Amino acid sequence: MIDLVWRFLWRGAPMLLLVGLLGFGSSGVRGVVGDIVMDRRSTLNHVNPVLFSHWRHRTQFKCYACHPDPFEMRAQANDISMNDLSAGEYCARCHNGQIAFSVGFDSCRTCHAQPTP
């Protein structure tokens, strides 16, 4: 047990802090530590940025479920578009209506977060 805590403190905690710090964008969308704000295309297309809860996903899946395929572990490395999601790529590999809710116009606000005042 002590070994597990030690590994988290030296490996996991700094990574969570880094992901949390990278996740706070200037778009006005804020989350908790570990959330990632994805706004490469959203604001340009007049849509709220995506607020991805890394911690929520990490509690259910191991890192290798998403990294390095389909998501490269580097900020701004994944150029995700709605066309990609419609083709079943990136998030839509799991968000397909069978594993998790499907990506589509009826679930926009699930991912595209409202700005925090």
N, C-alpha and C positions, 0 to 999 in steps of 0.2 A: 504493500500500500504506500509506504513511504517512497519507494522507487517511482511509483506512478505519479505521485504528487511532485516529486523532484523533476521528473521528465516534463510535466506540464509547465512548471515554473520556468524551466530553462528553454523549452522548445515551443510549447503551445501558447503561453501567455504573451510573449513578445510578438508572435505572429498575429494573434487576435488584436493586439493593440495596433499593429501596423495596418492590418486590414481595416480596422475601425477608423484610423486617422485618414487613410486613403479614401474611405467611403464618404467623408463629409465634403460635399461639393459646394459650389457657390450658387447652386440653383435654388436654394431655399428649402430643399428637402433635407430633413435630418432624421436619423434613426438612432439606434443604440449602438454601442461598440460592437463591431463585427458586421454591421450592415454596410452594404456597398451601394453607392448611388451610381447608376449607369446612365450617362447622359451624352453619349457621343452623337446621337441622332435626335433624341426626343424633343429637346427644346427647339432645335432647328425646324422640326415638323409640327411645332405648336402643340406638343403633347407633354404632359408631366413626365419627369425622369422616372426610370425604374428604380425602385428601392428593393434591393435583393437582401433578404435575411440570411446571411451566410451561417449564422449560429443555428437558426432553426433547421436549415438543411443539414448542417454538420451533426446535429444530434440524432439524425435518422440514417445518415449515410457516411461511409468512409470516404476519405479524400479522393481515392482512386476511382470512385464512381463518376467523378466529373473531371478530374485532372490526371494527365494532361489532355485527355480527349473527352469531351469536346472543348473544354475551356483551358486555354493556356494560363498558367499562374503568373501573369504579369499584368499590371494595370494598363488598361487601354489596348491590350493585345487582341481582344476578341471583338471584331466588327460585326455586331449582331443586327440584323434587320428583320422587319416583319416578314419579308419574303423568305428569309432563312427559317423563321419559326413556322411559317405556313408549309414549308417543305419538310418539316419534322426535324430540323437541325437544332443545335444548342439546347435551350431550355425545353423545347418541344419534344425532345427525346423522352422525357418523363411526363411533361405536361401535355398529355395526349388524350386525356379523358379516361384513361384506363389506370395508369399509375397515379396520376394527380390530375387536378382540374385542367381542362384543355385551354390552350392559348387561342384567343379569338376576340372578336369585337364585343362579345357578351361578358368577357372577364377582364376588360381593359384596366379597370380601377384596382384590380387585385394586385397588379404589379406596378402600374404607373401611379405612383403615390401622389397625394395632394401635398402641395408645399406647406411647410410649417411656418407659422408667422414669427 
